[in-house]
Amino acid sequence: MFLGQIEKYNPNLIKTAVELHQAGEIPPSCFIIDLDTVAENTRAIVKAAQQNGLSLYFITKQVGFNPIFANEVCKNGIEKAVAVDWKEALTMMQHHIPLGHVGHLVQIPTKYLSQILKANPEVITIFSIEKAQQLSEFAKEQGINIKILIKVIDHDSFVYSGQEGGILLDDLEKSLDAISDFSNLEIAGVTSFPCTIFDLDQKQYIPTPNLETLQKAATILEKRYQSEHLQINAPGNSCSDIFPLLTNYGATHAEPGNALTGTTPLHAISKQPEIPALIHVSEISHHFQNTLYCYGGGLYRRSTVSRAIIGNNPADMAEARVIAPQKTSIDYYVGLKTKEKKDIHIGDTVLWSSRAQIFVTRSSVAVVKGIHTNNPALVGIYDSFGQQYIS
């Protein structure tokens, strides 16, 4: 999906990936993060956000909760993280990364409430009155105050399967009545997801119905609390390109993730301020009945990889078509069909770049700096949950 863009705008990443793999420094089924490009991307996103009056939290699930990545983003202008679930929150806490937003896609389980509250996240999203009450009780016990965002949905909301939940717009007023009675809670604003989606026909991001729902919910809160400082958090495909759209809908916050590695759908088809900084490395394992097979482990259900290159010399790589396993199967291996007659050997490097959600894979993550000064250095190799296992 992004391999062609990397060839155009970040070819040294390909060179480095082949060289590190062939030297035995990184394993197969490994994603390489180009740390210097992540820093440049972060600065570009921050500049665009400032021009559009938006505040930012960053998300790390796409790169496996990686702490080196998180620190680099913090250093370059986005100072607080989003935690997609409690595991991401705990990993950020382990590495002293400030938490901005917790509980949006996955509510904080009861077991971890006390621990995560001690990290003082800026806002916590709730899906229900019951969760708000639970937070209130924990906050009272700890003698702290919590700012909450309410996830709002409507009957026509766009919701991914497995992400259902929130307070219906029709029920927002009475929910606010109930929540306002809870001590140690402050209603800080509203959120929804996803607020934009990529339209393949138009080749651009368009608003989902959720963005209008968010706008309506914000109006209700603004009238009730007469506050000029409500957070209107509009995540989903956050990148420089969509910030004017979000601002037009009254959003105050966005949450870049894939944009930090230049790997949103828009980045696959056009040059953007963010440059692709993530590539997947595998290795030829065997061949069987005229098909090559490389080690799997890095695909997930929405991966859209179709093209790979194979070889042991970055200047002479063979083109290949990717034959992914059926979605009902585990990706132990990934099939490859070469488009040209070249000698391919067991152990050759396989490269592709697709949408990544590393935290739901079993791949490793190699963080590399110095790629663009022709002095690449491996910072470390991590598992898909941000734990370092090779120095």
C-alpha positions in Angstrom: 0.0 0.0 0.0 2.8 2.4 0.9 5.8 0.7 -0.7 5.7 2.9 -3.8 5.6 6.0 -1.7 8.6 4.8 0.3 10.4 4.2 -2.9 9.7 7.8 -4.0 10.1 9.7 -0.7 12.1 7.5 1.7 14.3 5.1 -0.3 16.9 4.9 2.4 14.4 3.1 4.6 14.3 0.3 2.0 18.1 0.2 1.9 18.4 0.1 5.6 15.8 -2.6 6.0 17.5 -5.0 3.6 20.9 -4.3 5.1 19.8 -4.8 8.7 18.0 -8.0 7.9 20.8 -9.5 5.8 23.3 -8.7 8.5 21.2 -10.6 11.0 20.5 -7.6 13.2 16.7 -7.8 13.0 14.4 -10.8 12.8 11.7 -11.6 10.2 8.1 -10.4 10.9 9.6 -7.1 12.1 8.4 -3.6 11.5 11.1 -0.9 11.2 10.3 2.6 12.5 12.4 5.4 10.9 12.7 7.5 14.0 14.1 10.6 12.4 11.2 10.7 9.9 8.7 10.3 12.8 10.2 13.4 14.4 9.8 15.3 11.1 6.3 14.1 10.7 5.4 15.1 14.3 6.7 18.6 13.7 4.7 18.9 10.5 1.5 17.8 12.2 2.0 20.1 15.2 2.5 23.1 12.8 -0.7 22.2 10.9 -2.6 21.8 14.1 -1.5 25.1 15.5 -2.5 26.8 12.2 -6.0 25.4 12.7 -6.3 26.0 16.4 -6.3 22.3 17.4 -4.7 20.6 20.4 -3.3 17.1 19.9 -2.9 13.8 21.7 -0.9 11.0 20.0 -1.6 7.3 19.8 0.9 4.4 19.7 -1.3 1.3 19.1 -0.3 1.2 15.4 3.4 0.9 16.4 2.9 -1.5 19.2 2.8 0.9 22.2 6.5 1.6 21.4 8.1 3.8 24.1 11.0 5.1 21.9 8.5 6.2 19.3 6.4 7.8 22.1 9.3 9.7 23.6 10.3 11.0 20.1 6.8 12.3 19.5 6.8 14.0 22.9 10.1 15.7 22.2 8.8 17.1 18.9 5.7 18.8 20.2 2.8 16.4 21.1 3.3 16.0 24.8 0.6 13.6 25.8 -0.6 10.2 24.6 -3.9 8.6 23.9 -4.3 5.1 25.4 -6.5 2.9 23.3 -6.9 0.4 26.2 -5.5 -0.2 29.7 -2.5 -2.1 28.3 -1.4 0.9 26.3 -2.0 3.1 29.3 0.1 0.9 31.6 2.9 0.8 29.0 3.0 4.6 28.7 3.0 4.8 32.5 5.9 2.3 32.7 8.0 4.6 30.5 6.8 7.9 32.1 4.9 9.1 29.0 2.2 11.6 30.1 -1.4 10.4 29.5 -3.7 12.8 27.8 -6.8 10.7 27.0 -7.8 7.2 28.3 -10.9 5.1 27.9 -12.1 6.1 24.5 -12.1 3.0 22.4 -11.8 0.7 25.4 -13.2 1.6 28.8 -10.9 1.3 31.8 -11.6 -2.0 33.6 -12.4 -1.8 37.3 -9.2 -3.6 38.3 -7.0 -0.8 36.7 -9.0 2.3 37.6 -7.0 3.1 40.7 -3.7 2.5 39.1 -4.4 4.6 36.0 -6.0 7.4 37.9 -2.7 7.8 39.8 -1.1 8.7 36.5 -3.4 11.8 36.3 -4.7 11.5 32.7 -5.9 14.8 31.3 -9.4 13.3 30.3 -11.1 10.0 30.6 -13.9 9.0 28.3 -17.1 7.3 29.7 -19.7 5.3 27.8 -22.3 5.2 30.5 -23.6 6.7 33.7 -22.5 3.6 35.6 -18.9 4.1 34.5 -19.1 7.8 35.5 -20.3 6.8 39.0 -17.5 4.3 39.3 -15.0 6.9 38.4 -16.5 9.3 40.9 -16.2 6.7 43.7 -12.5 6.0 42.9 -11.7 9.7 42.6 -13.3 10.4 45.9 -11.3 7.7 47.6 -8.1 9.1 46.2 -9.0 12.7 46.9 -8.7 13.8 43.3 -10.9 15.4 40.6 -11.3 13.8 37.2 -12.2 15.5 33.9 -14.4 13.3 31.7 -15.4 13.2 28.1 -18.7 11.7 27.1 -18.7 9.5 24.1 -21.9 10.4 22.1 -23.6 8.3 19.4 -26.7 8.7 17.4 -29.0 6.4 15.5 -27.1 7.0 12.3 -23.6 6.9 13.7 -20.8 5.2 11.9 -19.5 2.5 14.3 -17.0 -0.2 13.6 -17.9 -3.7 14.7 -16.4 -4.4 18.1 -16.5 -0.7 19.1 -20.1 -0.3 19.9 -21.0 1.9 22.9 -21.6 5.4 24.2 -24.5 7.7 25.3 -27.2 8.3 22.7 -27.6 12.0 21.8 -31.3 11.6 22.7 -30.3 10.7 26.2 -27.6 13.2 26.7 -29.6 15.8 28.7 -30.8 13.3 31.3 -27.4 11.6 31.4 -25.9 15.0 32.2 -28.4 15.4 35.0 -27.3 12.2 36.6 -23.6 12.6 36.1 -23.7 16.2 37.5 -24.7 14.7 40.9 -21.5 12.7 41.1 -18.7 14.2 43.2 -15.1 14.7 42.0 -16.1 14.7 38.3 -16.0 17.5 35.8 -17.6 17.2 32.4 -14.8 18.4 30.2 -16.4 17.7 26.8 -17.5 15.2 24.2 -16.0 12.8 21.8 -16.9 10.2 19.1 -15.1 7.9 16.6 -14.4 7.8 13.8 -15.2 11.4 12.8 -13.8 11.1 9.3 -13.4 8.3 6.8 -11.5 7.9 3.6 -13.7 8.0 0.5 -12.1 5.8 -2.2 -14.1 7.5 -5.0 -13.3 11.0 -4.0 -9.8 10.1 -2.8 -10.2 12.3 0.2 -11.4 12.3 3.8 -15.0 13.1 4.4 -16.9 13.6 7.6 -18.9 10.7 9.1 -22.3 11.4 10.7 -20.4 11.2 14.0 -18.9 14.6 13.4 -22.3 16.3 13.1 -23.4 14.3 16.2 -20.4 15.6 18.1 -21.3 19.1 17.0 -24.8 18.8 18.3 -23.6 17.3 21.6 -21.2 20.1 22.0 -24.0 22.7 21.6 -26.0 21.0 24.3 -23.0 21.1 26.7 -22.1 24.7 25.8 -25.6 25.9 26.6 -25.8 23.9 29.8 -22.4 24.8 31.2 -21.8 28.1 29.4 -18.1 27.2 29.1 -15.7 28.4 26.5 -13.2 25.6 27.2 -15.1 22.4 26.4 -13.0 19.8 24.7 -14.6 18.6 21.4 -12.4 15.6 20.6 -12.7 14.4 17.0 -10.3 11.5 16.3 -10.1 9.3 13.3 -7.5 9.6 10.5 -6.0 12.6 12.1 -3.4 14.2 9.8 -2.5 17.6 8.5 -4.9 17.3 5.6 -8.1 17.0 7.7 -7.4 19.7 10.3 -9.3 22.4 8.4 -12.3 20.1 8.2 -12.2 19.4 11.9 -11.9 23.1 12.7 -14.9 23.9 10.5 -17.0 21.5 12.6 -15.8 23.1 15.9 -13.4 20.5 17.0 -10.7 21.4 19.5 -8.7 18.2 19.6 -7.4 15.5 17.2 -5.4 12.3 17.8 -2.8 11.5 15.2 -1.6 7.9 15.0 -0.9 6.5 11.5 -0.1 10.0 10.3 3.0 10.0 12.5 4.4 7.2 10.4 2.8 8.6 7.2 0.6 5.6 6.7 -3.0 6.8 6.4 -4.9 5.8 3.2 -4.3 9.3 1.8 -0.6 8.9 2.2 -0.8 5.8 -0.1 -2.0 7.8 -3.1 -0.5 11.3 -2.7 2.5 13.2 -1.3 1.6 14.7 2.1 3.5 16.7 4.7 4.0 13.4 6.6 6.4 10.9 4.9 6.0 7.1 5.2 8.3 5.9 8.0 7.3 2.3 8.6 8.2 -0.8 6.7 7.6 -4.5 7.3 10.5 -6.9 7.0 10.1 -10.7 6.5 12.2 -13.5 5.0 11.8 -16.2 2.5 11.1 -19.5 4.4 10.4 -22.0 1.6 8.7 -22.5 -1.7 5.9 -24.9 -2.5 4.1 -25.5 -5.8 5.5 -22.5 -7.6 4.7 -20.1 -4.7 7.2 -18.5 -2.4 6.4 -18.3 1.3 7.8 -15.8 3.9 7.3 -15.7 7.6 4.0 -14.2 8.7 2.8 -12.6 11.9 2.4 -9.0 10.9 -1.0 -9.0 9.2 -4.3 -8.1 10.7 -7.8 -8.2 9.3 -7.7 -4.8 7.7 -4.3 -5.1 6.2 -4.4 -4.2 2.5 -1.0 -5.3 1.4 -0.8 -6.5 -2.2 2.8 -5.8 -3.3 6.2 -6.8 -1.9 9.8 -6.7 -3.1 12.3 -9.6 -2.5 16.1 -9.9 -2.5 19.3 -9.5 -0.7 20.6 -6.4 -2.5 18.5 -3.2 -2.1 19.6 -2.1 -5.6 18.2 -5.3 -7.3 14.9 -6.4 -5.7 12.3 -8.6 -7.4 8.7 -7.5 -7.6 6.1 -9.8 -6.0 2.4 -10.1 -5.6 1.3 -10.8 -2.0 -1.1 -13.7 -1.4 -2.4 -13.2 2.1 -4.0 -16.1 4.0 -7.7 -16.2 4.3 -9.0 -14.0 7.1 -10.2 -17.1 8.9 -6.6 -18.4 9.1 -3.6 -17.5 11.1 -0.8 -15.9 9.1 1.9 -18.4 9.8 3.2 -17.8 6.3 2.4 -15.3 3.6 2.5 -16.4 -0.1 4.4 -14.5 -2.8 4.3 -14.7 -6.6 7.2 -13.0 -8.4 6.5 -10.9 -11.4 9.8 -11.4 -13.0 12.3 -14.3 -13.4 15.0 -13.7 -10.8 16.8 -16.1 -8.5 15.1 -16.0 -5.1 16.8 -17.8 -2.2 15.8 -19.1 1.2 16.7 -16.3 3.6 16.2 -13.4 1.2 14.6 -10.2 2.5 10.9 -9.5 1.9 9.6 -6.0 2.3 6.1 -4.5 2.2 4.3 -1.6 3.8 0.6 -1.6 4.6 -1.7 -0.2 7.3 -0.4 -1.4 10.6 -2.0 -2.2 13.9 1.0 -3.8 15.5 -0.6 -4.2 18.9 -2.9 -6.9 17.5 -0.1 -8.8 15.8 2.8 -11.0 17.0 5.5 -9.0 15.1 8.5 -7.2 16.6 9.3 -3.6 16.2 12.9 -2.3 15.4 13.5 1.4 16.0 16.2 2.9 13.8 17.8 6.3 13.8 20.3 8.0 11.4 18.8 6.5 8.2 18.9 9.8 6.3 22.5 10.6 7.3 23.6 7.2 5.9 24.6 6.2 9.5 21.7 3.9 10.6 21.8 2.8 14.2 19.5 0.2 15.7 18.0 1.8 18.9 16.3 -1.4 20.0 13.9 -4.2 19.2 10.5 -4.4 21.0 7.6 -6.8 21.0 4.1 -5.7 19.9 3.3 -4.4 23.4 6.2 -2.1 23.7 8.5 -4.3 25.8 12.2 -4.4 24.8 13.5 -7.9 24.3 16.7 -7.4 22.3 19.1 -4.6 23.1 
